Amino acid sequence: MKAIIAKGALALTIAATAFSFVGVDAASAASQTISASINTVVATNYMVNMSWGAVTGASKYVIKTSNSPHVDEADVDWATTTGTSLSKQMTTAVGYRYFKVYAYNSSGTLLAYSNQVGAAKYQTGTVIRMKTDSSLTSTYPTSSASNYQKPVWFITLDSNSKAANVAPNFQLGEFIAESTITSGVVDPMMIQHVQNARTRKGSAMSINSGYRTPNHNAAVGGASLSRHMWGDAVDVPATTTSDYNYYNSLFSAEGPDYIESFAEAGYSHWHGDWRNEVRDYTNY
């Protein structure tokens, strides 16, 4: 699932660019636009701290939420307040979550609604802000398959987010090989699967490859539709048949949707991915 970076009160700000989805939002007749952002997160409590601009005549603000980046007025009410800021705990499962603020007057008339903001929630309580990155989106291959759509929303990558503990035994940076990228997809559900396998193993587990940008994937000779680009694949070192079979057994309880054969993996690693799990960071 996307300001937010965990372990401590580190703050980032989500860009206030307005997004509109024609034909989706019942609020299209609203005369004003609110600028919203997610400001800070307390990692251990899954707290999301939001703020937005005041709307003239508003008597309440309702924050709507969805696990799909198409939040509209019909979605779930996450919170209601009379102020222009809110701190609240995310209690949903690991994954992506998106929010929009709706402003109403005392008669219940919708006055304005905000840009969309997003967050990715990891099992340790780490929450990392999400953002759009059109330059990165444009590098993705085109496919008609629903689970190969181009990502539009990405987590923010910097030294703080890479150092965040996204699982009891893993930092986010262990799943990212490229040192200069500032956006990426590192799926919270994939990391939980890896952590579950690590817990069963009972000792350290190295990661050969996690997320790859399309350009990096091409440079290392990855498959044209490699799931590493969608952040739900992992490679762990395995140089013998015994090692490969061991990881097959270790990850079997996590139900990977695809496992490379040892030959496909170049006799160097075990590869698994969860390409069919439900997630949404696109705008299709």
SVG drawing of the C-alpha trace seen along z (x, -y; Angstrom):
<svg xmlns="http://www.w3.org/2000/svg" viewBox="-29 -32 56 63">
<polyline fill="none" stroke="black" stroke-width="0.4" points="0.0,0.0 1.5,-5.6 4.6,-12.8 5.6,-9.6 8.7,-7.9 8.9,-5.8 11.1,-5.1 10.8,-8.4 9.0,-11.6 10.6,-12.2 8.5,-14.4 8.0,-14.7 5.4,-16.5 3.3,-15.1 3.1,-17.3 -0.2,-19.2 -0.8,-18.6 -4.5,-18.1 -5.6,-14.9 -9.1,-14.6 -10.7,-11.4 -13.4,-12.3 -16.6,-10.5 -15.5,-9.0 -15.9,-11.7 -19.4,-12.9 -17.7,-16.1 -16.9,-17.4 -19.4,-20.3 -17.5,-21.6 -16.3,-25.2 -13.1,-25.1 -10.0,-22.8 -8.3,-21.9 -4.5,-21.4 -3.9,-18.4 -0.7,-16.7 0.4,-14.0 3.0,-15.5 4.4,-13.2 4.0,-9.6 4.9,-8.0 6.1,-4.6 5.2,-2.5 1.6,-3.6 0.9,-3.7 -0.1,-7.3 -0.9,-9.4 -0.8,-13.2 -2.7,-15.1 -3.3,-18.8 -5.2,-20.8 -6.2,-24.3 -9.3,-25.9 -12.5,-26.2 -14.7,-29.2 -18.1,-28.2 -17.0,-24.6 -18.4,-23.3 -16.8,-19.9 -14.1,-18.0 -14.6,-14.3 -11.5,-12.2 -12.4,-9.4 -10.1,-6.4 -9.7,-3.5 -7.0,-0.9 -7.4,-1.9 -6.1,-5.3 -9.5,-6.4 -10.9,-7.9 -14.3,-9.5 -17.2,-10.7 -18.8,-7.3 -15.8,-5.7 -15.4,-4.9 -15.4,-7.7 -12.0,-7.4 -12.4,-10.5 -14.5,-13.6 -13.2,-16.8 -14.1,-20.5 -10.4,-21.5 -7.8,-21.5 -5.5,-18.8 -5.9,-15.3 -3.8,-12.6 -5.2,-9.1 -3.9,-5.5 -4.0,-3.4 -5.6,-0.1 -6.0,1.6 -3.8,4.5 -0.4,3.9 -0.6,2.4 -1.4,-0.8 -4.0,-3.4 -5.2,-6.6 -7.0,-9.6 -9.0,-12.6 -10.5,-15.4 -14.1,-16.6 -15.4,-19.9 -19.1,-20.4 -21.2,-23.3 -23.7,-23.0 -26.5,-22.0 -24.4,-19.1 -23.6,-20.7 -20.2,-19.7 -18.0,-22.8 -14.6,-21.4 -12.4,-18.3 -8.7,-17.8 -6.0,-16.3 -5.3,-12.6 -2.5,-11.5 -1.3,-8.0 0.7,-5.9 2.3,-2.4 1.9,-0.6 4.4,2.1 4.0,4.6 6.4,3.0 4.3,-0.1 6.5,-1.9 4.4,-4.1 6.1,-5.6 4.5,-8.4 3.5,-7.7 3.8,-10.1 3.4,-10.2 6.4,-10.1 5.4,-10.5 8.9,-10.1 9.3,-6.7 5.8,-5.7 6.7,-6.4 9.5,-3.9 7.3,-0.9 6.3,1.5 2.8,1.5 0.6,4.6 -3.1,5.3 -3.0,7.6 -4.5,6.0 -1.6,6.9 0.9,5.4 -0.5,1.9 2.0,-0.9 2.4,-2.0 1.4,-5.6 2.0,-5.8 5.4,-5.1 6.9,-5.2 9.4,-7.9 13.0,-6.7 15.7,-8.6 18.2,-7.8 15.5,-7.9 13.0,-5.6 15.7,-3.2 16.9,-2.9 13.4,-2.3 12.6,1.1 9.8,2.4 9.9,5.9 11.4,7.2 14.5,8.4 14.7,6.1 15.2,2.5 13.6,1.1 17.0,0.5 17.8,4.2 15.2,4.5 16.6,1.7 19.9,2.0 19.9,-1.3 21.4,-4.1 20.2,-7.2 16.5,-6.5 13.9,-8.6 10.8,-6.6 9.9,-2.9 7.5,-0.1 8.4,2.2 5.3,4.1 4.4,4.4 2.8,7.8 5.9,9.2 8.1,8.0 5.7,9.7 6.0,12.9 9.8,12.6 9.8,11.9 7.5,14.9 10.0,17.1 12.9,15.5 11.1,16.2 10.8,19.8 14.5,20.0 15.5,18.6 18.7,17.0 19.9,14.2 18.5,14.1 20.3,12.1 18.4,10.4 20.0,10.5 17.3,8.4 14.1,6.7 12.7,3.7 14.2,2.7 13.3,-0.3 12.6,0.7 15.9,-0.8 17.9,1.1 16.0,4.3 17.0,4.0 20.6,3.3 20.9,6.5 19.1,8.6 15.9,9.1 12.7,10.4 10.8,7.7 7.9,8.0 9.9,8.9 7.9,8.7 10.9,7.0 9.7,3.8 6.4,4.1 8.1,4.7 6.5,8.0 9.5,10.3 12.5,11.3 15.7,13.2 17.7,14.9 21.1,16.5 21.1,20.2 24.1,21.7 23.4,25.4 20.4,27.6 20.2,28.2 20.0,24.4 17.4,23.9 15.2,26.8 15.6,25.4 14.2,22.0 11.4,23.6 10.4,25.4 10.9,22.4 8.7,20.1 6.0,22.7 3.7,21.6 3.8,18.0 2.1,19.2 4.2,17.4 2.4,17.2 5.5,17.9 8.8,19.5 11.7,19.6 13.3,22.9 16.9,23.2 18.1,23.1 16.0,19.9 17.6,18.4 21.0,19.0 21.9,21.4 22.6,18.5 19.4,17.7 15.9,18.6 13.2,16.3 9.6,16.0 6.9,13.4 3.3,12.7 2.0,11.2 -1.6,12.1 -2.1,10.6 -4.6,7.8 -2.9,4.4 -3.4,1.1 -1.0,-1.7 -2.2,-2.5 -4.9,-4.8 -6.4,-2.5"/>
</svg>
